[in-house]
Amino acid sequence: MIVAFSVSPSGGDPDGGVSEAVSRAVKVVRESGLPNSTSSMFTEIEGDWDSVMAVVKQAVEAAGEGSPRVGLVLKADIRPGFDSGQLTAKVDRIEAHLRED
C-alpha cells in the first residue's frame, strides 16, 4: 500500500509555520526504512498495512510534541499483490504515457 499523509499541529510558530514539527514527522518516516517521498504538501510511504500505519502513528506523535491538537490528512492506495515498488512505478507509468504523446 501507499499512504500519502500530511500532519500539522495546532499553533505553530508566530508566523503560523509548522516546519519544525513537520520535520520531526518526516524524520520518523525516513528512519523507518520504508520507501518514502516528501513534497511540499504530503509525505508518501510504502509498505504493508501494519508497518505503514505504525509509522504514520509515530510521525503524528512526533509532530504533535508540545501541541494540544494535531490535524492529519491521509489518503491510501490499497492494492493487494502490489506490496513494493509502486511509489516510483506509478509515476514511471505516467511518464511513459506522456512520452508517447
C-alpha positions, 0 to 999 in steps of 0.5 A: 500500500501507499499512504500519502499523509500530511500532519500539522499541529495546532499553533505553530510558530508566530508566523503560523509555520509548522516546519519544525514539527513537520520535520520531526514527522518526516524524520520518523518516516525516513528512519523507518526504512520504508520507501518514502517521498516528501513534497511540499504538501504530503509525505508518501510511504510504502509498505504493508498495512501494519508497518505503514500505519505504525509509522504514520502513528509515530510521525503524528506523535512526533509532530504533535510534541508540545501541541494540544491538537494535531490535524492529519490528512491521509489518503491510501492506495490499497492494492493487494499483490502490489506490496513494493515498488509502486511509489516510483512505478506509478509515476514511471507509468505516467511518464511513459504515457506522456512520452508517447504523446 
